[in-house]
């Protein structure tokens, strides 16, 4: 599972800081960075909120083969990047 890597790449693609994501999720930056560094993992509602924030299915957060370039193309096509 590459949850922490996927989380970091999704954030970087959207050109957001860890503080931006944390604020949107209503959590501390320390909590968010612990997820991104692999020291902890979100549960329940937080996991759902991450997927919603990045506009991906929850499965993508856990996908070892997530296609970042395709995600980037989709964001650009939608005009959300």
DOMAR-726860 format. One line per 10 residues: their letters; for each residue x negated, z negated, y of N, C-alpha, C, CB. Coordinates in Angstrom, 2 decimals, padded with zeros to 5 digits. Glycine has a CB too. Layout:
% residues N
A	X,Z,Y,X,Z,Y,X,Z,Y,X,Z,Y | ...;
END
This chain:
% residues 81
XXXXXXXXXX	-000.85,000.00,-001.19,000.00,000.00,000.00,-000.89,000.00,001.24,000.96,-001.23,000.00 | -000.53,000.81,002.20,-001.30,000.95,003.44,-000.47,000.57,004.65,-001.83,002.37,003.59 | 000.29,-000.50,004.53,001.17,-000.91,005.60,000.42,-001.09,006.93,001.88,-002.20,005.23 | -000.65,-001.84,006.93,-001.35,-002.13,008.18,-001.93,-000.85,008.80,-002.48,-003.14,007.95 | -002.46,000.04,007.96,-003.00,001.31,008.46,-001.88,002.17,009.05,-003.72,002.08,007.33 | -000.76,002.25,008.35,000.37,003.04,008.85,000.87,002.49,010.18,001.51,003.05,007.81 | 000.96,001.18,010.26,001.44,000.54,011.48,000.53,000.88,012.66,001.53,-000.97,011.30 | -000.76,000.77,012.44,-001.71,001.07,013.51,-001.64,002.53,013.93,-003.13,000.72,013.07 | -001.59,003.42,012.97,-001.55,004.85,013.30,-000.26,005.22,014.02,-001.71,005.69,012.04 | 000.85,004.66,013.59,002.12,004.94,014.28,002.05,004.49,015.73,003.29,004.25,013.56;
XXXXXXXXXX	001.48,003.33,015.95,001.36,002.81,017.32,000.45,003.70,018.15,000.82,001.36,017.30 | -000.68,004.10,017.59,-001.62,004.93,018.34,-001.04,006.31,018.65,-002.92,005.08,017.56 | -000.29,006.87,017.71,000.35,008.17,017.94,001.29,008.07,019.14,001.12,008.64,016.68 | 002.02,006.96,019.22,002.96,006.79,020.34,002.27,006.31,021.61,004.05,005.82,019.94 | 000.95,006.11,021.54,000.15,005.69,022.70,000.67,004.39,023.30,000.16,006.79,023.76 | 000.94,003.45,022.42,001.42,002.14,022.85,000.35,001.09,022.54,002.76,001.78,022.14 | 000.37,000.03,023.30,-000.51,-001.10,023.00,000.21,-002.03,022.03,-000.93,-001.86,024.29 | -000.56,-002.90,021.40,000.05,-003.90,020.52,001.00,-004.77,021.32,-001.05,-004.78,019.84 | 000.65,-005.06,022.57,001.51,-005.88,023.43,002.84,-005.18,023.70,000.80,-006.20,024.77 | 002.81,-003.85,023.87,004.04,-003.09,024.11,004.98,-003.19,022.91,003.71,-001.61,024.39;
XXXXXXXXXX	004.43,-002.99,021.72,005.25,-003.04,020.51,005.80,-004.45,020.32,004.43,-002.61,019.27 | 004.94,-005.45,020.48,005.37,-006.84,020.31,006.49,-007.18,021.28,004.19,-007.80,020.52 | 006.35,-006.77,022.53,007.39,-007.06,023.52,008.71,-006.41,023.15,006.95,-006.58,024.91 | 008.65,-005.16,022.67,009.87,-004.46,022.27,010.54,-005.16,021.09,009.55,-003.01,021.91 | 009.74,-005.73,020.20,010.27,-006.40,019.02,010.66,-007.85,019.29,009.26,-006.35,017.90 | 010.26,-008.36,020.44,010.57,-009.75,020.77,009.74,-010.76,019.99,012.03,-010.01,020.53 | 008.50,-010.38,019.71,007.58,-011.26,018.99,006.30,-011.40,019.80,007.27,-010.72,017.56 | 005.44,-012.31,019.39,004.17,-012.48,020.10,003.21,-011.35,019.71,003.54,-013.85,019.78 | 002.30,-011.06,020.61,001.28,-010.06,020.32,000.43,-010.50,019.13,000.40,-009.80,021.56 | 000.18,-011.80,019.02,-000.62,-012.32,017.90,000.07,-012.06,016.57,-000.86,-013.84,018.08;
XXXXXXXXXX	001.38,-012.21,016.54,002.11,-011.92,015.30,001.99,-010.45,014.95,003.60,-012.31,015.45 | 002.20,-009.58,015.94,002.10,-008.15,015.67,000.70,-007.77,015.21,002.48,-007.35,016.92 | -000.33,-008.26,015.90,-001.69,-007.88,015.51,-002.06,-008.42,014.13,-002.68,-008.38,016.55 | -001.45,-009.53,013.72,-001.71,-010.02,012.36,-001.14,-009.06,011.32,-001.11,-011.43,012.17 | -000.05,-008.39,011.64,000.52,-007.38,010.73,-000.39,-006.16,010.69,001.94,-006.97,011.18 | -000.85,-005.74,011.86,-001.66,-004.54,011.94,-003.03,-004.75,011.30,-001.81,-004.10,013.39 | -003.53,-005.96,011.35,-004.85,-006.24,010.76,-004.76,-006.54,009.26,-005.50,-007.40,011.48 | -003.55,-006.68,008.74,-003.36,-006.95,007.33,-003.44,-008.43,006.97,-004.37,-006.21,006.56 | -003.49,-009.30,007.98,-003.55,-010.74,007.72,-002.19,-011.30,007.33,-004.08,-011.47,008.94 | -001.13,-010.62,007.73,000.24,-011.05,007.42,001.11,-009.80,007.34,000.79,-012.07,008.50;
XXXXXXXXXX	002.32,-009.98,006.83,003.27,-008.88,006.77,004.62,-009.36,007.28,003.40,-008.31,005.33 | 005.35,-008.47,007.94,006.67,-008.86,008.44,007.66,-008.97,007.28,007.18,-007.86,009.48 | 008.74,-009.62,007.53,009.78,-009.76,006.52,011.13,-009.52,007.18,009.73,-011.16,005.85 | 012.10,-009.18,006.37,013.48,-009.02,006.80,013.69,-008.19,008.04,014.07,-010.34,007.02 | 014.29,-008.82,009.01,014.67,-008.14,010.25,013.47,-007.53,010.97,015.38,-009.12,011.17 | 012.33,-008.18,010.92,011.15,-007.65,011.61,010.71,-006.32,011.00,009.99,-008.66,011.55 | 010.78,-006.23,009.69,010.41,-004.99,009.01,011.35,-003.87,009.43,010.44,-005.18,007.47 | 012.63,-004.15,009.45,013.63,-003.18,009.89,013.37,-002.77,011.35,015.06,-003.76,009.74 | 013.10,-003.75,012.20,012.87,-003.47,013.62,011.63,-002.60,013.85,012.73,-004.77,014.38 | 010.60,-002.80,013.04,009.42,-001.94,013.15,009.78,-000.49,012.84,008.30,-002.43,012.20;
XXXXXXXXXX	010.49,-000.28,011.77,010.90,001.09,011.40,011.75,001.70,012.51,011.67,001.09,010.06 | 012.65,000.92,013.05,013.50,001.40,014.13,012.67,001.73,015.37,014.58,000.35,014.48 | 011.73,000.87,015.71,010.88,001.10,016.88,010.12,002.42,016.76,009.88,-000.07,017.05 | 009.55,002.67,015.58,008.76,003.88,015.38,009.60,005.08,014.94,007.69,003.63,014.36 | 010.91,004.84,014.76,011.85,005.90,014.39,011.46,006.59,013.08,011.92,006.93,015.51 | 011.17,005.75,012.09,010.85,006.24,010.75,011.65,005.43,009.73,009.31,006.13,010.46 | 011.91,006.00,008.56,012.53,005.20,007.49,011.59,004.06,007.10,012.86,006.09,006.24 | 012.14,002.95,006.65,011.32,001.80,006.29,010.28,002.16,005.22,012.20,000.66,005.78 | 010.61,003.07,004.33,009.69,003.46,003.28,008.38,004.03,003.83,010.34,004.47,002.37 | 008.46,004.68,004.99,007.28,005.28,005.60,006.23,004.22,005.91,007.67,006.04,006.87;
XXXXXXXXXX	006.67,003.05,006.30,005.72,001.99,006.64,004.84,001.61,005.45,006.45,000.76,007.14 | 005.35,001.84,004.24,004.63,001.48,003.02,004.00,002.67,002.31,005.55,000.78,002.08 | 004.26,003.87,002.80,003.86,005.10,002.12,002.35,005.33,002.18,004.59,006.29,002.73 | 001.72,005.41,001.01,000.29,005.68,000.94,-000.05,007.10,001.39,-000.21,005.46,-000.48 | 000.93,008.00,001.36,000.68,009.40,001.68,001.41,009.85,002.94,001.08,010.28,000.51 | 001.65,008.95,003.85,002.38,009.29,005.06,001.64,010.38,005.83,002.60,008.04,005.94 | 002.35,011.42,006.22,001.76,012.57,006.92,001.86,012.34,008.44,002.49,013.89,006.51 | 000.79,011.81,009.01,000.77,011.49,010.43,000.88,012.72,011.31,-000.49,010.73,010.77 | 000.27,013.80,010.88,000.30,015.02,011.69,001.72,015.57,011.77,-000.64,016.07,011.11 | 002.45,015.51,010.68,003.85,015.95,010.68,004.68,015.05,011.60,004.43,015.94,009.25;
XXXXXXXXXX	004.45,013.75,011.53,005.16,012.80,012.40,004.88,013.13,013.86,004.74,011.34,012.09 | 003.63,013.40,014.18,003.25,013.75,015.55,003.96,015.03,016.00,001.73,013.91,015.66 | 004.02,016.03,015.12,004.71,017.28,015.46,006.19,017.04,015.70,004.53,018.31,014.35 | 006.81,016.19,014.90,008.24,015.88,015.07,008.47,015.19,016.41,008.75,015.00,013.90 | 007.64,014.22,016.75,007.79,013.53,018.04,007.65,014.49,019.20,006.75,012.42,018.17 | 006.69,015.38,019.10,006.48,016.38,020.18,007.69,017.31,020.27,005.19,017.22,019.92 | 008.22,017.75,019.12,009.38,018.64,019.11,010.61,017.97,019.70,009.67,019.10,017.70 | 010.75,016.69,019.45,011.88,015.93,020.00,011.69,015.59,021.48,012.08,014.63,019.21 | 010.47,015.75,021.95,010.17,015.39,023.34,010.08,013.89,023.54,011.23,015.96,024.26 | 009.77,013.16,022.47,009.68,011.71,022.57,008.24,011.22,022.59,010.41,011.06,021.40;
X	007.31,012.11,022.80,005.92,011.72,022.86,005.32,012.12,024.17,005.14,012.32,021.73;
END
